[in-house]
Amino acid sequence: MPHHLVYEFGWNTKAAASGGNTGTTTIDVTGVAPDGGLSVTATDQWWNAVQPKQSANCEVYPNGNVACSKAPYNLTVIQASVLPLFGQNYFAALAGGSSGNWKSTYTIKASFAPSVNRGFAGQVSTWNGDFTLENKGVVPEQPPLVLIHSNGTLKQQSGRYITVTQKANFLYDPRIKTPVYVNNLMSIVPKQSTNTYSVELKLIKYQ
């Protein structure tokens, strides 16, 4: 069950090994918690950064629910873009070569601010995600990766009741049951310091 994954990321830019607003996100799946969730530690390391790494200690449930119940409860937007996809049933609709649409609903419980790229130390909020996903088929030059389009919203249930509209593309590898590419474009209402932004992640290491 334990896995170690490393993604290159880009915040409002392409994912890359170096350059402004890039870095790596390391995800360690350490086992199954007593309540059935996957125990996961996610750590962002920004390129050329002097500040400490930003880590999140969370559980990811089969439908994509994410709960960060250990201090400091932080979740970055990079981590929030990929952790729900580790739900063991998130891509279950692809089984048997299904081609079509399916719905995904999940919650994120964390100290999370969608317009802050490096984490947010504040009150824990619950965010409800509601998404429609579409299987676009196998990528011609990269079999057996499956291209998936996702559209939906992530809505805060307290505080400012922020709504984040998300349009994303995923590449999913059914051999390892893992997303290997994420491109997520987000728009925020009501107005924030950053109203639109993108996150791109590419898997570069899987153990």
N, C-alpha and C positions, 0 to 999 in steps of 0.2 A: 504493500500500500504506500509506503513513503516515496515521495517524488521530489525532485529538485529541478526547478525550471527557471530559466533566465530569459527575459524579454528585453530587447532594446525598445526604447520609447522615444516619441517626439511629442512635445506640447506645442501646438500651433505650428508644427513643422514635421518633416518626415522623420520617422524613427531612424537613428543612426548611432554608430559607435562613439562619435564625438561631435561637438558643436553646441552652440547655444540652444538651450531648452531641450536638450536630449539627455539620455542616461539609460540606466538599466533598472528593471524591476525584477527582483528575485522572489519567487514563490516557492515556499517549502510546505508540502503537504506531509504532515507528521503522523497522521493516523485518524482513527474514528473516535469521536467523543462519545461519552455514555448516552447522550440523547440522539445519536445517529448522525450528527453533522461531521463533516471533515474538519479537522483541526489544521488551520493554515496560518502561516506567517508570511506576510508580504512586506518587502523592503525596497524602497526607492533609493537609488544612488544617482544623484545628478552629476552630469559631466562637469569636471573642474570645480565642484562645489566645495566650500570650506565648512559648511554646517554639517552636523551629524546626519546620518541616514534617518529616513522616516519609515518606521515599521508599524505594521498593524497586526494584531493577534486576534484572529476571528475564527468563526465556524461558518462553513458553507454547507447548506442543506440541499437535498436532492433536487428540489424545484428551483434552486438559485438563491434562496434566502441567504442573507449574510448578516451575522450578528457579531459585533466586536464588543465583547463583554469584559475585556481586560484593559485596565488603564494603560495608556492614556485614551483609549477608545477611538483613536484617530483613523481616518481612512482618506487617502488622497483620491483625486479624480482619476489618476492613472490606475490605481488599484480598483476603484469602483467600476471602471470600464471593463475589467476582465474577471474579477473574482466571481460574480454571479454565474459566469459561463462554466465554472468548475462544478456546478451542481450536477450530480450524477445522472439526473434525468432531463437536464436542460435540452439536450439534443436527441432525446429518445425518439422523437418523431422521424428521425432519419433512418431508423432501423428498418431493414428490409427494402431500402432504396426508395422510400417514400419521396414523392416530389409534390410539393404543394405548400400550403400555408398552415401555420399553427400558432396558438397563442401562448404567451408566457407571462405569468404574474409572479412577482416576488417582492420581498421587502429587504431594505437595508437598514440596520440599526447601528448607528455609529455617530461619532462626532465628525460630521462631514459637511464641508461647504463647497458647492459645485464650482464656484468662481475662484477658489484658492488652490493653486496647483501643488503646493507642498504640504498639504495637511492643515488641519484646523483644530486648535485646542479650545473646545467649547462644550456646550451642552449636547448630550446625545439626543439625536432625533431619529424618528422613523420615516423612511421614504418608501412609498409604494410605487413599484414599477409595473407597467402594463404595456406589453409589446406584442406586435404581430411580426412573425418571422416567415420568410419565404425561401425555400430551397431553390436555388438557381442552377443547380447541377454541378457536375465535376468540372474543375478548371482544366482546359485542354492540355496545357503544357505542364501541369503539375499533378497528375493523378497520384493518389486517389483523393486529393483535397476537394472539399465540397464548399462552394460559395453560397453564403446565406446573407440575405438582406434583412435588416431589422428596423422597424419604426415604432415609436411609442413615446411614453412619458414616464418620468420619475417625479413623483409629487411628495413634497414635504408635508407631514401631518401635524406640524406645530410650528411655532416661531413665525416666520414670514410667509409660510405656506407657499414656498417657491415651487414652480413647475419647471422642469428641465425637459425640453423636447429633444429626443435623440434619433438620429438617422445613422445607422451603422452597417458596415459590411464585415463579415467574419469569413475566415478560411478555417475549416474544421478538418482535422485529420482523424478519420474513423479508426485508424489502426491503433492510435494511442489515446483516442477519445478525448482530444484536447484541442482548443482553439490555437492555431499557430500564427494567426494574423487578426488584428482588430483595427478598424478605422472608424472612429466614433466622432460625429459632428454634433455639437450640442448648442442649444439656444435656451436662454434663461429668462423667465418672467417671475416677479417684477424685476426691474432694471437693477443690475449689479455693477460692480466696478469693471467686470468683464462679462459681456452679454452673450457672446458667442465664442466658442473655442473648439479645437479638435484635439483628439488624442489618437496616436497611432502606435501600435505595438507589434513587434515581430519576434517570434520565438527563435532564439539562437542556441539554446541548450536545453536538453531534456534527459534526465537521469531517473 
